[in-house]
Amino acid sequence: MKAISAPPLLIALDLDGTLVEPRKPVRAAVVDAVKRAIAAGVRATIVTGRMYVGAKPFAEVLDLDGPIVCYQGAVIADARTGRFEREVSLPFAVARTIYEVAKDNGYHIQFYRDDRFYVEDDNAYAQLYARTSGTEPVVVPSLLEAFAGHDSTKVNIVTDVAKAAAAFELMQNAVGDIAYVTRSNPEFVEMLDPRVDKGVALRIVAERLGVPMDRVLAIGDSYNDLPLLRVAGFSVAMGSAPEELKAQADAVVGDVEHDGVAEAIERYVLH
């Protein structure tokens, strides 16, 4: 673990598994720590794989303004208005290839457009995602017909936790040369345009806020947070993170149930 070289001017927070336990509210100690950091003049942003509609309630709880990152970095949105300031979607031709591979292997798949998610079957997997995102699916007879001529913000496979690693390997082998394939929540395997990830988007947000990257502190807990931690001046992994993530981080704090984000803020921002 290394010492922090300069007080952070921007805190970048992953959501699920970092700021919150999925489908639960933010713990009071974490809300308090983030708000005290903001009151001390530090900016804060969310960097999540969630849709904007799923990130908005947390931006409101933390009273964030300015840009936040959604869809694993494919979208940068205004925290308060929801206006997409930047969107890099997955081309339809790539989404179609992903769809065909996923369907051939029996996976539930979702497409995204205009901050809505689309499915062919409103099943248990769609409802799991609905509970996480806070919005209901749009059910269509055919995703390929519904998106013909339209790109998809991202494409997501939702599956059983025990099957997610195999789904990731399948998609990495099938489309890893034309899409960015990543893991987020234990049940999700997500595919995006290869030009985007959380690290790319965080650099853009920091530049817009006038904050140099060496004054950015980032906190994450899963594989999709690796690009986030790699670009930040000081990186923090949650205690629940896989060992690969902890190895990349400058510090490790407690898990969500032990208010790890509050611990990081107290130790490295407000000390």
URNOR-V581092 format. One record per residue. PHI is phi as a letter, one per 40 degrees, with the letter a starting at -180 (* if undefined). Layout:
BEGIN
phi->PHI
phi->PHI
END
This chain:
BEGIN
phi->*
phi->b
phi->c
phi->c
phi->c
phi->a
phi->d
phi->c
phi->b
phi->a
phi->b
phi->b
phi->b
phi->c
phi->c
phi->c
phi->g
phi->b
phi->c
phi->a
phi->c
phi->d
phi->g
phi->b
phi->c
phi->c
phi->c
phi->d
phi->c
phi->c
phi->d
phi->c
phi->c
phi->c
phi->c
phi->c
phi->c
phi->c
phi->c
phi->c
phi->g
phi->c
phi->c
phi->b
phi->a
phi->c
phi->b
phi->b
phi->c
phi->c
phi->c
phi->d
phi->d
phi->c
phi->c
phi->d
phi->d
phi->c
phi->c
phi->c
phi->d
phi->c
phi->f
phi->c
phi->b
phi->g
phi->c
phi->b
phi->b
phi->b
phi->f
phi->g
phi->h
phi->c
phi->b
phi->b
phi->b
phi->c
phi->d
phi->c
phi->c
phi->g
phi->c
phi->c
phi->c
phi->a
phi->a
phi->b
phi->c
phi->c
phi->d
phi->d
phi->c
phi->c
phi->d
phi->c
phi->c
phi->d
phi->d
phi->c
phi->c
phi->c
phi->c
phi->c
phi->b
phi->g
phi->c
phi->c
phi->b
phi->b
phi->b
phi->b
phi->a
phi->f
phi->g
phi->b
phi->b
phi->b
phi->b
phi->c
phi->a
phi->c
phi->b
phi->c
phi->c
phi->c
phi->c
phi->d
phi->c
phi->c
phi->c
phi->c
phi->c
phi->g
phi->a
phi->c
phi->c
phi->c
phi->c
phi->b
phi->c
phi->a
phi->c
phi->c
phi->c
phi->c
phi->b
phi->d
phi->g
phi->b
phi->c
phi->b
phi->d
phi->a
phi->b
phi->b
phi->c
phi->b
phi->a
phi->c
phi->d
phi->c
phi->b
phi->c
phi->c
phi->c
phi->c
phi->c
phi->c
phi->d
phi->c
phi->c
phi->c
phi->c
phi->b
phi->c
phi->c
phi->b
phi->a
phi->c
phi->b
phi->a
phi->b
phi->b
phi->d
phi->d
phi->c
phi->b
phi->b
phi->b
phi->b
phi->b
phi->d
phi->c
phi->c
phi->b
phi->a
phi->c
phi->c
phi->d
phi->c
phi->c
phi->d
phi->c
phi->c
phi->c
phi->c
phi->c
phi->c
phi->g
phi->b
phi->c
phi->c
phi->c
phi->b
phi->b
phi->b
phi->b
phi->b
phi->a
phi->b
phi->b
phi->d
phi->c
phi->c
phi->d
phi->c
phi->c
phi->c
phi->c
phi->c
phi->c
phi->c
phi->b
phi->b
phi->b
phi->b
phi->c
phi->c
phi->c
phi->c
phi->c
phi->d
phi->c
phi->c
phi->d
phi->c
phi->c
phi->c
phi->c
phi->a
phi->b
phi->b
phi->c
phi->c
phi->d
phi->c
phi->b
phi->f
phi->d
phi->c
phi->c
phi->d
phi->c
phi->c
phi->c
phi->c
phi->b
phi->b
phi->b
phi->c
END
